[in-house]
């Protein structure tokens, strides 16, 4: 079964689809090995991992396509991705969809933030006109080759124009052919609960620390009516914390011994990255050659 079809089945299943976002293929392989059946690849964490930079549209389209390709090549599970504003107008969106589809993505998110797109925790949200977003959604739908490649419409209009406007935008996107929708940055826990009741379509929730709505477990989000839940930065933030603590300990004590229990064993890591275990024949050959030389002497 194609990964796109598999992902679409997951999205339509009664059980909520959990999508943790990975910042590199190694993280994606860890997530797959833990049992997650889908991983995410977004600009926020890839900008941090690749450039050490913020989520301000720094990565080019080709850089993000390459990130998706490397991740899809490293794992067997579906890889979901975002594309910000689609990298400009509707014509560019068509090119964007084709490249991500060829790279191995199973679904693409298109949003209505003005460029450069940025983290929703920042206070300067601005959104394009709804007609512009609809044109991009239509372009994306027309451009896809695999009809199971799903288009996710995202709106950040809650923070700018309120919930009613965000719902209206989402409805327009669904009419334009979007397969599912994401109303980002709900302003309260009550609003988070209300959103799935306002639209008849699969909906995504995002659980990022620092939002106005509390971080809720997947089981509660499923009960609310969400089809999928995204953890956009949890693993990258955890890595940054552990790396910073380990660096501080190494600077202080001159040893990493205190952190050895938190590290993956080298043999387990070799298995994780599929390092081939070569047969130990070199020493045997050396020994045989030595014996032959002794006998010849």
C-alpha positions as a Markdown table, in Angstrom:
| # | Residue | x | y | z |
|---|---|---|---|---|
| 1 | Unk | 0.0 | 0.0 | 0.0 |
| 2 | Unk | 1.3 | 3.5 | -0.9 |
| 3 | Unk | 2.3 | 5.6 | 2.1 |
| 4 | Unk | -0.2 | 8.3 | 1.0 |
| 5 | Unk | -3.1 | 5.8 | 1.1 |
| 6 | Unk | -1.9 | 4.5 | 4.5 |
| 7 | Unk | -1.8 | 8.0 | 5.9 |
| 8 | Unk | -5.2 | 8.8 | 4.6 |
| 9 | Unk | -6.6 | 5.7 | 6.2 |
| 10 | Unk | -5.0 | 6.7 | 9.5 |
| 11 | Unk | -6.5 | 10.1 | 9.2 |
| 12 | Unk | -10.0 | 8.7 | 8.7 |
| 13 | Unk | -9.7 | 6.0 | 11.4 |
| 14 | Unk | -11.7 | 6.4 | 14.7 |
| 15 | Unk | -8.5 | 6.5 | 16.7 |
| 16 | Unk | -6.6 | 9.9 | 16.7 |
| 17 | Unk | -3.5 | 10.0 | 14.5 |
| 18 | Unk | -0.4 | 11.1 | 16.5 |
| 19 | Unk | 2.2 | 13.0 | 14.5 |
| 20 | Unk | 5.4 | 13.9 | 16.4 |
| 21 | Unk | 7.7 | 16.2 | 14.4 |
| 22 | Unk | 11.3 | 15.2 | 13.9 |
| 23 | Unk | 14.2 | 17.6 | 13.2 |
| 24 | Unk | 16.3 | 15.1 | 11.3 |
| 25 | Unk | 16.2 | 11.5 | 9.9 |
| 26 | Unk | 17.8 | 10.1 | 13.1 |
| 27 | Unk | 15.0 | 11.5 | 15.2 |
| 28 | Unk | 12.5 | 10.2 | 12.7 |
| 29 | Unk | 14.0 | 6.7 | 13.0 |
| 30 | Unk | 13.8 | 6.8 | 16.8 |
| 31 | Unk | 10.1 | 7.8 | 16.5 |
| 32 | Unk | 9.4 | 5.0 | 14.1 |
| 33 | Unk | 11.2 | 2.5 | 16.3 |
| 34 | Unk | 9.1 | 3.6 | 19.3 |
| 35 | Unk | 5.9 | 2.7 | 17.4 |
| 36 | Unk | 4.6 | 5.9 | 15.9 |
| 37 | Unk | 3.1 | 5.3 | 12.5 |
| 38 | Unk | 3.6 | 8.8 | 11.1 |
| 39 | Unk | 6.3 | 11.5 | 11.6 |
| 40 | Unk | 6.3 | 15.2 | 10.7 |
| 41 | Unk | 8.9 | 17.4 | 9.1 |
| 42 | Unk | 8.4 | 21.2 | 9.4 |
| 43 | Unk | 10.4 | 24.4 | 9.0 |
| 44 | Unk | 10.4 | 25.3 | 12.7 |
| 45 | Unk | 12.6 | 22.5 | 13.8 |
| 46 | Unk | 14.5 | 22.1 | 10.5 |
| 47 | Unk | 15.6 | 25.7 | 10.6 |
| 48 | Unk | 16.9 | 25.2 | 14.1 |
| 49 | Unk | 18.6 | 21.9 | 13.3 |
| 50 | Unk | 20.0 | 22.9 | 9.9 |
| 51 | Unk | 20.8 | 26.6 | 10.4 |
| 52 | Unk | 20.6 | 27.1 | 14.1 |
| 53 | Unk | 18.1 | 29.8 | 13.1 |
| 54 | Unk | 14.5 | 30.8 | 14.0 |
| 55 | Unk | 11.3 | 30.0 | 12.3 |
| 56 | Unk | 11.2 | 33.0 | 10.0 |
| 57 | Unk | 11.1 | 31.4 | 6.5 |
| 58 | Unk | 14.9 | 31.0 | 6.3 |
| 59 | Unk | 14.9 | 27.6 | 4.7 |
| 60 | Unk | 14.3 | 27.7 | 0.9 |
| 61 | Unk | 11.8 | 25.4 | -0.8 |
| 62 | Unk | 14.6 | 23.1 | -2.0 |
| 63 | Unk | 16.1 | 22.9 | 1.4 |
| 64 | Unk | 12.8 | 21.8 | 2.9 |
| 65 | Unk | 12.2 | 19.3 | 0.0 |
| 66 | Unk | 15.6 | 17.9 | 0.7 |
| 67 | Unk | 14.8 | 17.5 | 4.4 |
| 68 | Unk | 11.6 | 15.7 | 3.6 |
| 69 | Unk | 13.4 | 13.4 | 1.1 |
| 70 | Unk | 16.1 | 12.5 | 3.6 |
| 71 | Unk | 13.4 | 11.7 | 6.2 |
| 72 | Unk | 11.2 | 9.7 | 3.9 |
| 73 | Unk | 14.2 | 7.7 | 2.7 |
| 74 | Unk | 15.2 | 6.9 | 6.3 |
| 75 | Unk | 11.9 | 5.6 | 7.6 |
| 76 | Unk | 9.1 | 3.4 | 6.3 |
| 77 | Unk | 6.2 | 5.3 | 7.8 |
| 78 | Unk | 4.4 | 8.2 | 6.2 |
| 79 | Unk | 6.0 | 11.7 | 6.4 |
| 80 | Unk | 3.8 | 14.7 | 6.8 |
| 81 | Unk | 5.1 | 18.2 | 6.1 |
| 82 | Unk | 4.2 | 21.8 | 6.2 |
| 83 | Unk | 5.1 | 24.4 | 3.5 |
| 84 | Unk | 4.3 | 27.7 | 5.1 |
| 85 | Unk | 2.6 | 29.9 | 2.5 |
| 86 | Unk | 3.4 | 27.4 | -0.3 |
| 87 | Unk | 6.4 | 29.6 | -1.3 |
| 88 | Unk | 4.6 | 32.5 | -2.8 |
| 89 | Unk | 1.5 | 32.6 | -5.1 |
| 90 | Unk | -0.7 | 29.9 | -6.5 |
| 91 | Unk | 1.6 | 29.2 | -9.5 |
| 92 | Unk | 4.5 | 28.5 | -7.0 |
| 93 | Unk | 2.2 | 26.4 | -4.9 |
| 94 | Unk | 1.7 | 24.0 | -7.8 |
| 95 | Unk | 5.5 | 23.6 | -8.1 |
| 96 | Unk | 5.7 | 23.2 | -4.3 |
| 97 | Unk | 3.2 | 20.4 | -4.3 |
| 98 | Unk | 4.9 | 18.5 | -7.1 |
| 99 | Unk | 8.3 | 18.7 | -5.4 |
| 100 | Unk | 7.1 | 17.5 | -2.0 |
| 101 | Unk | 5.1 | 14.7 | -3.5 |
| 102 | Unk | 8.1 | 13.5 | -5.5 |
| 103 | Unk | 10.2 | 13.8 | -2.3 |
| 104 | Unk | 8.0 | 11.3 | -0.6 |
| 105 | Unk | 5.7 | 13.4 | 1.6 |
| 106 | Unk | 2.2 | 12.1 | 2.1 |
| 107 | Unk | 0.4 | 15.3 | 3.0 |
| 108 | Unk | 1.1 | 19.1 | 2.7 |
| 109 | Unk | 0.0 | 21.9 | 4.9 |
| 110 | Unk | -0.7 | 25.3 | 3.3 |
| 111 | Unk | -1.4 | 28.4 | 5.5 |
| 112 | Unk | -2.6 | 32.0 | 5.4 |
| 113 | Unk | 0.1 | 33.8 | 7.3 |
| 114 | Unk | 1.9 | 36.5 | 5.4 |
| 115 | Unk | 5.5 | 35.9 | 4.5 |
| 116 | Unk | 7.7 | 35.2 | 6.3 |
| 117 | Unk | 5.7 | 32.6 | 8.2 |
| 118 | Unk | 6.6 | 32.3 | 11.8 |
| 119 | Unk | 5.9 | 30.6 | 15.1 |
| 120 | Unk | 2.4 | 31.3 | 16.3 |
| 121 | Unk | 3.7 | 32.2 | 19.8 |
| 122 | Unk | 5.0 | 35.4 | 18.4 |
| 123 | Unk | 2.6 | 38.3 | 18.6 |
| 124 | Unk | 2.8 | 39.8 | 15.1 |
| 125 | Unk | 0.5 | 37.5 | 13.2 |
| 126 | Unk | -0.9 | 38.7 | 9.9 |
| 127 | Unk | -2.9 | 36.8 | 7.4 |
| 128 | Unk | -3.6 | 37.1 | 3.7 |
| 129 | Unk | -7.1 | 37.6 | 2.3 |
| 130 | Unk | -9.2 | 34.4 | 2.3 |
| 131 | Unk | -9.5 | 34.5 | -1.4 |
| 132 | Unk | -5.7 | 34.2 | -1.7 |
| 133 | Unk | -5.7 | 31.2 | 0.5 |
| 134 | Unk | -8.5 | 29.5 | -1.4 |
| 135 | Unk | -6.6 | 30.1 | -4.7 |
| 136 | Unk | -3.6 | 28.3 | -3.2 |
| 137 | Unk | -5.7 | 25.4 | -2.0 |
| 138 | Unk | -7.2 | 25.0 | -5.4 |
| 139 | Unk | -3.8 | 25.1 | -7.0 |
| 140 | Unk | -2.5 | 22.5 | -4.6 |
| 141 | Unk | -5.4 | 20.2 | -5.3 |
| 142 | Unk | -5.0 | 20.5 | -9.0 |
| 143 | Unk | -1.3 | 19.9 | -8.9 |
| 144 | Unk | -1.2 | 16.7 | -7.0 |
| 145 | Unk | -0.7 | 13.5 | -9.0 |
| 146 | Unk | -1.6 | 11.0 | -6.3 |
| 147 | Unk | -5.2 | 11.7 | -5.2 |
| 148 | Unk | -4.4 | 10.2 | -1.8 |
| 149 | Unk | -1.8 | 13.0 | -1.2 |
| 150 | Unk | -3.8 | 15.1 | 1.2 |
| 151 | Unk | -3.9 | 18.9 | 1.4 |
| 152 | Unk | -4.2 | 20.4 | 4.9 |
| 153 | Unk | -5.5 | 24.0 | 5.0 |
| 154 | Unk | -4.2 | 26.0 | 8.0 |
| 155 | Unk | -5.5 | 29.3 | 9.1 |
| 156 | Unk | -4.0 | 31.6 | 11.8 |
| 157 | Unk | -7.0 | 34.0 | 11.6 |
| 158 | Unk | -8.1 | 33.3 | 15.2 |
| 159 | Unk | -5.4 | 35.7 | 16.6 |
| 160 | Unk | -6.2 | 38.4 | 14.0 |
| 161 | Unk | -9.9 | 38.3 | 13.2 |
| 162 | Unk | -11.4 | 35.9 | 15.7 |
| 163 | Unk | -12.7 | 32.3 | 15.7 |
| 164 | Unk | -15.8 | 33.0 | 13.5 |
| 165 | Unk | -13.5 | 34.3 | 10.7 |
| 166 | Unk | -11.1 | 31.3 | 11.1 |
| 167 | Unk | -14.1 | 28.9 | 10.7 |
| 168 | Unk | -15.3 | 30.8 | 7.6 |
| 169 | Unk | -11.9 | 30.5 | 6.1 |
| 170 | Unk | -11.7 | 26.8 | 6.8 |
| 171 | Unk | -15.1 | 26.2 | 5.2 |
| 172 | Unk | -13.9 | 28.0 | 2.1 |
| 173 | Unk | -10.8 | 25.9 | 1.9 |
| 174 | Unk | -12.9 | 22.7 | 2.3 |
| 175 | Unk | -15.1 | 23.8 | -0.6 |
| 176 | Unk | -12.0 | 24.4 | -2.6 |
| 177 | Unk | -10.9 | 20.8 | -2.1 |
| 178 | Unk | -8.8 | 20.7 | 1.1 |
| 179 | Unk | -8.9 | 17.3 | 2.7 |
| 180 | Unk | -8.6 | 18.5 | 6.3 |
| 181 | Unk | -8.1 | 21.7 | 8.3 |
| 182 | Unk | -6.1 | 23.2 | 11.1 |
| 183 | Unk | -7.3 | 26.3 | 13.1 |
| 184 | Unk | -4.1 | 27.3 | 14.8 |
| 185 | Unk | -3.6 | 29.0 | 18.2 |
| 186 | Unk | -6.9 | 28.6 | 20.0 |
| 187 | Unk | -7.1 | 31.3 | 22.7 |
| 188 | Unk | -8.4 | 29.1 | 25.5 |
| 189 | Unk | -9.1 | 25.5 | 26.4 |
| 190 | Unk | -12.8 | 26.1 | 25.9 |
| 191 | Unk | -12.1 | 27.3 | 22.3 |
| 192 | Unk | -9.9 | 24.2 | 21.7 |
| 193 | Unk | -12.9 | 22.0 | 22.7 |
| 194 | Unk | -15.4 | 24.0 | 20.5 |
| 195 | Unk | -13.4 | 24.0 | 17.3 |
| 196 | Unk | -14.1 | 20.3 | 16.2 |
| 197 | Unk | -17.8 | 20.9 | 16.6 |
| 198 | Unk | -17.8 | 23.8 | 14.2 |
| 199 | Unk | -16.6 | 22.0 | 11.0 |
| 200 | Unk | -17.5 | 18.7 | 9.3 |
| 201 | Unk | -14.0 | 17.6 | 8.3 |
| 202 | Unk | -11.0 | 15.9 | 9.8 |
| 203 | Unk | -9.2 | 18.4 | 12.0 |
| 204 | Unk | -5.7 | 18.8 | 13.4 |
| 205 | Unk | -4.7 | 20.0 | 16.9 |
| 206 | Unk | -1.2 | 21.2 | 17.7 |
| 207 | Unk | 0.2 | 20.6 | 21.2 |
| 208 | Unk | 3.1 | 23.0 | 21.6 |
| 209 | Unk | 4.3 | 24.3 | 25.0 |
| 210 | Unk | 3.6 | 28.0 | 25.5 |
| 211 | Unk | 0.1 | 28.2 | 23.9 |
| 212 | Unk | -2.9 | 29.8 | 25.5 |
| 213 | Unk | -4.8 | 26.5 | 25.5 |
| 214 | Unk | -3.4 | 23.8 | 27.8 |
| 215 | Unk | -1.5 | 20.9 | 26.3 |
| 216 | Unk | -3.9 | 18.0 | 26.3 |
| 217 | Unk | -3.3 | 14.3 | 26.0 |
| 218 | Unk | -4.1 | 12.6 | 22.7 |
| 219 | Unk | -7.0 | 10.7 | 24.3 |
| 220 | Unk | -8.7 | 13.9 | 25.4 |
| 221 | Unk | -8.3 | 15.4 | 21.9 |
| 222 | Unk | -9.8 | 12.3 | 20.4 |
| 223 | Unk | -12.8 | 12.7 | 22.7 |
| 224 | Unk | -13.1 | 16.3 | 21.6 |
| 225 | Unk | -13.4 | 15.2 | 17.9 |
| 226 | Unk | -9.9 | 15.8 | 16.5 |
| 227 | Unk | -8.7 | 13.4 | 13.8 |
| 228 | Unk | -4.9 | 14.1 | 14.4 |
| 229 | Unk | -2.6 | 15.8 | 16.8 |
| 230 | Unk | 0.8 | 17.3 | 16.1 |
| 231 | Unk | 3.7 | 17.8 | 18.5 |
| 232 | Unk | 5.7 | 20.4 | 16.5 |
| 233 | Unk | 8.8 | 20.9 | 18.6 |
| 234 | Unk | 8.8 | 18.5 | 21.6 |
| 235 | Unk | 11.7 | 16.4 | 20.5 |
| 236 | Unk | 13.8 | 19.3 | 19.4 |
| 237 | Unk | 13.3 | 21.2 | 22.7 |
| 238 | Unk | 14.1 | 18.0 | 24.6 |
| 239 | Unk | 17.3 | 17.6 | 22.6 |
| 240 | Unk | 18.3 | 21.2 | 23.2 |
| 241 | Unk | 17.8 | 20.9 | 26.9 |
| 242 | Unk | 19.7 | 17.6 | 27.2 |
| 243 | Unk | 22.5 | 18.9 | 25.0 |
| 244 | Unk | 22.8 | 22.1 | 27.0 |
| 245 | Unk | 22.8 | 20.3 | 30.4 |
| 246 | Unk | 25.4 | 17.8 | 29.1 |
| 247 | Unk | 27.6 | 20.6 | 27.8 |
| 248 | Unk | 27.4 | 22.4 | 31.1 |
| 249 | Unk | 28.4 | 19.2 | 33.0 |
| 250 | Unk | 31.3 | 18.5 | 30.7 |
| 251 | Unk | 32.6 | 22.1 | 31.1 |
| 252 | Unk | 32.2 | 21.9 | 34.9 |
| 253 | Unk | 33.6 | 18.5 | 35.6 |
| 254 | Unk | 35.6 | 17.5 | 32.5 |
| 255 | Unk | 33.7 | 14.2 | 32.1 |
| 256 | Unk | 30.4 | 13.0 | 30.7 |
| 257 | Unk | 30.1 | 10.1 | 33.2 |
| 258 | Unk | 27.1 | 11.6 | 35.0 |
| 259 | Unk | 25.1 | 11.3 | 31.8 |
| 260 | Unk | 26.1 | 7.9 | 30.6 |
| 261 | Unk | 22.9 | 6.3 | 31.9 |
| 262 | Unk | 20.9 | 8.8 | 29.7 |
| 263 | Unk | 22.8 | 7.8 | 26.5 |
| 264 | Unk | 22.0 | 5.1 | 24.1 |
| 265 | Unk | 24.4 | 2.2 | 24.2 |
| 266 | Unk | 26.8 | 2.2 | 21.3 |
| 267 | Unk | 25.6 | -1.2 | 20.0 |
| 268 | Unk | 22.0 | -0.1 | 20.2 |
| 269 | Unk | 22.9 | 3.1 | 18.3 |
| 270 | Unk | 24.7 | 1.0 | 15.6 |
| 271 | Unk | 21.5 | -1.0 | 15.2 |
| 272 | Unk | 19.4 | 2.2 | 15.1 |
| 273 | Unk | 21.5 | 3.6 | 12.2 |
| 274 | Unk | 21.7 | 0.1 | 10.6 |
| 275 | Unk | 25.5 | -0.1 | 10.8 |
| 276 | Unk | 26.4 | -3.5 | 9.2 |
| 277 | Unk | 28.3 | -5.8 | 11.6 |
| 278 | Unk | 31.2 | -7.2 | 9.5 |
| 279 | Unk | 32.5 | -10.6 | 10.3 |
| 280 | Unk | 35.7 | -10.5 | 12.2 |
| 281 | Unk | 38.0 | -12.1 | 9.7 |
| 282 | Unk | 40.9 | -9.7 | 9.6 |
| 283 | Unk | 42.6 | -11.2 | 12.7 |
| 284 | Unk | 42.0 | -14.7 | 11.6 |
| 285 | Unk | 43.7 | -14.0 | 8.2 |
| 286 | Unk | 46.6 | -12.3 | 10.0 |
| 287 | Unk | 47.0 | -15.3 | 12.2 |
| 288 | Unk | 46.9 | -17.7 | 9.2 |
| 289 | Unk | 49.5 | -15.6 | 7.4 |
| 290 | Unk | 51.7 | -15.6 | 10.5 |
| 291 | Unk | 51.4 | -19.3 | 10.9 |
| 292 | Unk | 52.3 | -19.8 | 7.2 |
| 293 | Unk | 55.4 | -17.6 | 7.6 |
| 294 | Unk | 56.5 | -19.5 | 10.7 |
| 295 | Unk | 56.1 | -22.8 | 8.8 |
| 296 | Unk | 58.0 | -21.4 | 5.8 |
| 297 | Unk | 60.8 | -20.4 | 8.0 |
